[in-house]
Amino acid sequence: MKISSKRQVAIPKKVLETLRLRPGDEIDFVIEGDTAKIVPIKTIKVPRDQAWFWTPEWQEKERKADEDLRKSRYKDFENVEDLLKDIHGED
């Protein structure tokens, strides 16, 4: 295998098949001494502006909200005015 002038190499078909890699998949290299290992990246990349949603704290809030929905622990409002009255404790 030869490295091109653009620092590219062609991954042999047998390696692609063994690692179940497809065009567009991402890989990483793990360096151990003078050896490099190809490691498929199996995680889904999340855009930086959406990363907050996947924090443990937010996911816990999502689980609690899902549980509240399952147990019917919520209120329905006909309009925004009724919602605001409930929030402010108005009768």
N, CA and C of each residue as an Amber inpcrd file, in Angstrom:
protein
   273
   0.8570000  -1.1570000   0.0000000   0.0000000   0.0000000   0.0000000
   0.9100000   1.2290000   0.0000000   0.5340000   2.2180000  -0.7970000
   1.3550000   3.4140000  -0.9540000   0.5460000   4.6510000  -0.5620000
   1.2020000   5.5650000   0.1280000   0.5630000   6.8240000   0.5140000
   0.7230000   7.7990000  -0.6460000  -0.3870000   8.4180000  -1.0690000
  -0.3370000   9.3700000  -2.1870000   0.2550000  10.7000000  -1.7240000
   0.4670000  11.5920000  -2.6830000   1.0030000  12.9160000  -2.3530000
   0.0170000  13.7250000  -1.5050000  -1.2580000  13.3180000  -1.5230000
  -2.2890000  13.9800000  -0.7020000  -2.4900000  13.2450000   0.6230000
  -1.5590000  12.3760000   0.9900000  -1.5910000  11.5920000   2.2350000
  -2.7700000  10.6200000   2.2770000  -3.1990000  10.1120000   1.1350000
  -4.3250000   9.1970000   1.0650000  -3.8430000   7.7770000   0.7970000
  -4.6300000   6.8190000   1.3130000  -4.3730000   5.4020000   1.0190000
  -5.7000000   4.7440000   0.6530000  -5.6290000   3.7000000  -0.1320000
  -6.8300000   2.9200000  -0.4720000  -6.9070000   1.7530000   0.5070000
  -8.0530000   1.6230000   1.1810000  -8.2250000   0.5270000   2.1260000
  -8.6360000  -0.7140000   1.3400000  -7.9040000  -1.7990000   1.5050000
  -8.2130000  -3.0180000   0.7510000  -9.6450000  -3.5020000   1.0080000
 -10.2530000  -4.0860000  -0.0200000 -11.6350000  -4.5620000   0.0460000
 -11.8510000  -5.5260000   1.2100000 -10.8910000  -6.4230000   1.4420000
 -11.0260000  -7.4050000   2.5290000 -11.1140000  -6.7010000   3.8870000
 -10.3530000  -5.6240000   4.0820000 -10.4030000  -4.8680000   5.3400000
 -11.7660000  -4.1850000   5.4660000 -12.2330000  -3.5600000   4.3720000
 -13.5520000  -2.9130000   4.3900000 -14.6460000  -3.9090000   4.7520000
 -14.6110000  -5.0840000   4.1350000 -15.6300000  -6.1020000   4.3910000
 -15.5490000  -6.6240000   5.8190000 -14.3390000  -6.8680000   6.3030000
 -14.1520000  -7.3980000   7.6530000 -14.6640000  -6.4100000   8.7000000
 -14.3820000  -5.1200000   8.4980000 -14.8090000  -4.0900000   9.4470000
 -16.2070000  -3.5610000   9.1420000 -16.8230000  -4.0970000   8.0740000
 -18.1600000  -3.6590000   7.6230000 -18.2030000  -2.1520000   7.3770000
 -17.1780000  -1.6380000   6.7170000 -17.1000000  -0.2190000   6.3920000
 -17.6930000   0.0430000   5.0270000 -18.3190000   1.1960000   4.8880000
 -18.9190000   1.6230000   3.6270000 -18.4260000   3.0270000   3.3090000
 -18.4880000   3.4370000   2.0500000 -18.1140000   4.8100000   1.7120000
 -18.9180000   5.7960000   2.5610000 -18.2350000   6.7720000   3.1180000
 -18.8840000   7.7650000   3.9680000 -18.7620000   7.4580000   5.4570000
 -18.4520000   6.1940000   5.8060000 -18.2360000   5.8570000   7.2160000
 -16.9910000   6.5880000   7.7150000 -16.9330000   6.7540000   9.0280000
 -15.7770000   7.4150000   9.6160000 -14.9400000   6.4110000  10.3900000
 -13.6430000   6.6550000  10.3830000 -12.7100000   5.7940000  11.1050000
 -11.7770000   6.6740000  11.9290000 -11.1260000   6.0420000  12.8770000
 -10.1020000   6.7090000  13.6580000  -8.8900000   5.7950000  13.6680000
  -7.7680000   6.3330000  14.0550000  -6.5620000   5.5360000  14.1880000
  -6.1450000   5.5260000  15.6390000  -5.8110000   4.3490000  16.1460000
  -5.2760000   4.2110000  17.4930000  -3.8020000   3.8730000  17.3290000
  -2.9610000   4.7120000  17.9170000  -1.5140000   4.5170000  17.8050000
  -1.0130000   3.8020000  19.0490000  -0.3320000   2.6900000  18.8490000
   0.2730000   1.9260000  19.9350000   1.7200000   1.6650000  19.5470000
   2.6100000   2.4450000  20.1490000   4.0220000   2.3290000  19.7840000
   4.2080000   2.7660000  18.3500000   4.7610000   1.8810000  17.5210000
   4.9570000   2.2210000  16.1040000   3.9140000   1.5420000  15.2080000
   2.7620000   1.1880000  15.8070000   1.6880000   0.5290000  15.0810000
   0.4260000   1.3850000  15.1350000  -0.2820000   1.4460000  14.0100000
  -1.5590000   2.1640000  13.9570000  -2.6660000   1.1580000  13.6600000
  -3.7710000   1.2650000  14.3990000  -4.9260000   0.3980000  14.1770000
  -6.0700000   1.2550000  13.6630000  -6.8080000   0.7320000  12.6740000
  -7.9980000   1.4020000  12.1630000  -9.1690000   1.0000000  13.0520000
  -9.9010000   2.0110000  13.5530000 -11.0380000   1.7490000  14.4270000
 -12.2730000   2.4350000  13.8340000 -13.2960000   1.6590000  13.4710000
 -14.5200000   2.2790000  12.9590000 -15.1810000   3.1230000  14.0500000
 -15.7100000   4.2840000  13.6670000 -16.4490000   5.1350000  14.5920000
 -17.9140000   4.8010000  14.4010000 -18.5280000   4.2370000  15.4260000
 -19.9060000   3.7680000  15.3260000 -20.9030000   4.7230000  15.9760000
 -20.4120000   5.8310000  16.5140000 -21.3280000   6.7740000  17.1470000
 -21.8840000   7.7410000  16.1140000 -23.0050000   8.3480000  16.4400000
 -23.6260000   9.3290000  15.5670000 -23.1140000  10.6970000  15.9760000
 -22.6040000  11.4430000  15.0360000 -22.1540000  12.7830000  15.3550000
 -23.3460000  13.7150000  15.5040000 -23.2850000  14.5290000  16.5230000
 -24.3530000  15.4830000  16.8080000 -23.8170000  16.8800000  16.5360000
 -24.5660000  17.6960000  15.8010000 -24.1130000  19.0680000  15.5840000
 -23.9000000  19.7740000  16.9250000 -22.8590000  20.5890000  17.0050000
 -22.4830000  21.2480000  18.2520000 -23.6490000  22.0140000  18.8760000
 -24.4730000  22.6670000  18.0420000 -25.5740000  23.4650000  18.5900000
 -26.7230000  22.6120000  19.1180000 -26.6350000  21.2770000  18.9540000
 -27.6640000  20.3810000  19.4780000 -27.1280000  19.4530000  20.5640000
 -25.8650000  19.6080000  20.9240000 -25.2270000  18.7070000  21.8870000
 -25.8740000  18.7730000  23.2660000 -26.4200000  19.9280000  23.6460000
 -27.0530000  20.0810000  24.9590000 -28.1290000  19.0300000  25.1840000
 -28.8390000  18.6680000  24.1120000 -29.9480000  17.7240000  24.2330000
 -29.4730000  16.3560000  24.7180000 -28.2340000  15.9960000  24.4120000
 -27.7280000  14.6650000  24.7170000 -26.9330000  14.6130000  26.0170000
 -26.9230000  15.7040000  26.7860000 -26.2370000  15.6740000  28.0730000
 -27.0250000  14.7810000  29.0360000 -26.3490000  14.1610000  30.0040000
 -27.0680000  13.3100000  30.9690000 -28.1760000  14.0660000  31.7030000
 -27.9250000  15.3230000  32.0390000 -28.9270000  16.1060000  32.7600000
 -30.1870000  16.2870000  31.9230000 -30.0170000  16.6360000  30.6570000
 -31.1890000  16.8600000  29.8140000 -31.9270000  15.5460000  29.5470000
 -31.1770000  14.4740000  29.3320000 -31.8130000  13.1840000  29.0780000
 -32.6270000  12.7190000  30.2880000 -32.1650000  13.0410000  31.5140000
 -32.9440000  12.7130000  32.7100000 -34.2560000  13.4890000  32.7060000
 -34.2090000  14.7610000  32.3280000 -35.4290000  15.5630000  32.2430000
 -36.3790000  14.9940000  31.1870000 -35.8340000  14.5130000  30.0750000
 -36.6550000  13.9020000  29.0290000 -37.3520000  12.6450000  29.5570000
 -36.6100000  11.8220000  30.3260000 -37.2070000  10.6060000  30.8960000
 -38.3490000  10.9620000  31.8490000 -38.1390000  11.9970000  32.6780000
 -39.1890000  12.4160000  33.6120000 -40.4080000  12.9370000  32.8510000
 -40.1850000  13.7010000  31.8120000 -41.3050000  14.2210000  31.0170000
 -42.0700000  13.0740000  30.3500000 -41.3520000  12.0880000  29.8230000
 -42.0110000  10.9230000  29.2140000 -42.8490000  10.1690000  30.2390000
 -42.3110000  10.0320000  31.4550000 -43.0560000   9.3500000  32.5110000
 -44.3190000  10.1430000  32.8730000 -44.1980000  11.4630000  32.9840000
 -45.3660000  12.3040000  33.2750000 -46.4350000  12.1330000  32.1950000
 -46.0230000  12.0900000  30.9390000 -46.9910000  11.8880000  29.8510000
 -47.6740000  10.5250000  29.9620000 -46.8730000   9.4770000  30.2360000
 -47.4350000   8.1250000  30.3590000 -48.4540000   8.0490000  31.4960000
 -48.1910000   8.7680000  32.5860000 -49.0550000   8.7130000  33.7630000
 -50.0900000   9.8390000  33.7800000 -50.2340000  10.5110000  32.6520000
 -51.2180000  11.6050000  32.4940000 -51.0450000  12.7040000  33.5310000
 -49.8110000  13.0060000  33.8950000 -49.5400000  14.0820000  34.8470000
 -49.2200000  15.3650000  34.0760000 -50.2620000  15.9100000  33.4720000
 -50.1240000  17.1570000  32.7370000 -51.4930000  17.8040000  32.6270000
 -51.5100000  19.0670000  32.2170000 -52.7690000  19.7920000  32.0400000
 -52.8730000  20.2370000  30.5880000 -54.0840000  20.1940000  30.0720000
 -54.3710000  20.7380000  28.7450000 -55.0380000  22.0970000  28.9310000
 -54.7340000  23.0240000  28.0470000 -55.3470000  24.3480000  28.0990000
 -55.9610000  24.6640000  26.7500000 -57.0920000  25.3370000  26.7900000
 -57.7880000  25.7210000  25.5620000 -57.0580000  26.8450000  24.8350000
 -56.3640000  27.6990000  25.6120000 -55.6870000  28.8450000  25.0000000
 -54.5600000  29.3200000  25.9160000 -53.7660000  30.2410000  25.4160000
 -52.6030000  30.7500000  26.1460000 -53.0360000  31.5050000  27.3950000
 -54.1390000  32.2220000  27.3050000 -54.6140000  32.9820000  28.4570000
 -54.8870000  32.0620000  29.6520000 -55.5360000  30.9120000  29.3940000
 -55.8140000  29.9590000  30.4700000 -54.5130000  29.3990000  31.0480000
 -53.5490000  29.1430000  30.2000000 -52.2470000  28.6650000  30.6550000
 -51.5990000  29.6990000  31.5740000 -51.5910000  30.9510000  31.1510000
 -50.9700000  32.0020000  31.9530000 -51.6890000  32.1970000  33.2860000
 -52.9970000  32.0810000  33.2820000 -53.7510000  32.1860000  34.5370000
 -53.3430000  31.0600000  35.4920000 -53.1720000  29.8580000  34.9590000
 -52.7610000  28.7270000  35.7920000 -51.3560000  28.9440000  36.3410000
 -50.4570000  29.4230000  35.5110000 -49.0800000  29.6760000  35.9300000
 -49.0390000  30.7150000  37.0500000 -49.8230000  31.7810000  36.9170000
 -49.8140000  32.8750000  37.8920000 -50.7870000  32.6720000  39.0470000
 -51.4860000  31.5280000  39.0390000 -52.3910000  31.2250000  40.1290000
 -53.6370000  32.0680000  40.1750000 -54.0470000  32.5750000  39.0280000
 -55.2410000  33.4090000  38.9630000 -56.4840000  32.5390000  38.7730000
 -57.5950000  32.9700000  39.3620000 -58.8600000  32.2370000  39.1880000
 -59.6900000  32.8270000  38.0880000
